[in-house]
Amino acid sequence: MENCKELFKKNKRTIIILAIIILIGIFLRTYNFHDWLRFGHDQARDQWIISKALEGKNLPLLGPNAGTTAYQLGPIYYYFSYASELLFGNKPDAMAYPSLFFSILSIPLLFFFLREFFTKNLSLALTSIASISYFLVINSRFSSNPNLITFFILLYLYSLLKIFSNSEEKYKYIWGVLAGIGIGVGIQLHTTLLTAIPLTTFFAFVYVIFKSKSFKIWKMLLTIILIVLFVNTSQIYHEIKSSGGNTKLFFKGLEKTSGEKNYGKNIFLISACQIEANTYMISSIGDDIRCRDVFHQGGKLYYFGSIVMIFFSVIGYFLLGKKLWQEKDQKKKNFLGIILLFNTISFVLLVPIAKIIYVGYFINLFFVPFILLGIFFEEFQKKYKTIGKFLALAILT
């Protein structure tokens, strides 16, 4: 108790400001939640499945279909919805409470995640933008499996950073368990995460082992794998029972969604889509449209805005790479490296399906534009000293 009081006393200002930011985020996410609830055919399907389970039918071993394919994601989204309706009643808004709950939790978690690299004040400023981001607010106000990503992708990345920063020996395996939960849930929420998270984890651990020239971290990796397997028990059971039926559908789905193999055009489309997403998430300027339509909306003002969007992302990624190259602090270097690695892998995985995806697919990279914006602020303050602070404040406003 004394430690808590001392912690509050030392960080009183930060805790109060963060609490205000969270309260504003909660208000925007809950105001008229029932009346403004979005409810489409996906939600109707999911509500029917949950209702049947509440009436006594078994919950499915697998979750909803991935896009237009027959491959099914993991069932964790259904399990969260079932638990919510069990507690709050068999009704549509109760099914959406997990999206709301984890969106709210992602606000403080984003702050702690950003604190791995940025100062307290800058982390608070960036978190405040996330709490009022239209993209993040609107995705917290209806039930859908990707809406849970914001919390669990941060949980995964934050835990990974704590593992690699040699956190206190006493608590190190807690981070392994949390990373396992982040991975185990994350790979059940979106098809891209099913590949992006394992690949990121593999390359990150290979880098750490190569750099430290030690295999001592294998125990932590084993802990993560065991937790992931436990969280995905129902899928594993289904695959054993069906002789890998869902896995076969996964590879069939890859063939179906690959479409025209014009990779140059697809790379352009995905680049345009992420540029739009980066700006949309921090400024609320833009929309959740198909990648192929991003630069074909017309209007002089829109095209002027497009130039600003391109500038922000291109210069932002350049500064991120530059900082990664020049950074001496290993903890901060790990942060930038993980961000760049995860963004690159996610980008590559989206290239084959560029023609059918929307800006909203970049929800798994929602934290990236806030990091780019933070790097911009740091550069302004470093180059222009006091004037840079006012300039950064003007941009933030």
Buried (B, 14 or more C-beta within 10 A) or exposed (E): EEEEEEEEEEEEEBEEBBEEBBEBBBEBBEEEBEEEBBBEEBBEEBBEBBBEBBEEEEBBBBBBBBBEBBBBBBBBBBBBBBEBBEEEEBEBBBBBBBBBBBBBBBBBBBBBBBBBBBBBEBBBBBBBBBBBBBBBBBBBBBBBBBBBBBBBBBBBBBBBBBBBBEBEEEEBBBBBBBBBBBBBBBBBBBBBBBBBBBBBBEBBBEBBBEEEEEEEBEEBBEBBBBBBEEBBEBBEEBBEEBEEBBBBBBEEBBEBBEEEEEEEBBBBBBBBBBBBBBBBBBBBEBBBBBBBBBBEBEEEEBEEBBEEBBEBBEBBBEBBEEBBEEBEEEBBBBBBBBBBBBBBBBBBBBBBBBBBBBBBBBBBBBBBBBBBBBBBBBBBBEEEEEEBBEBBEEEBE
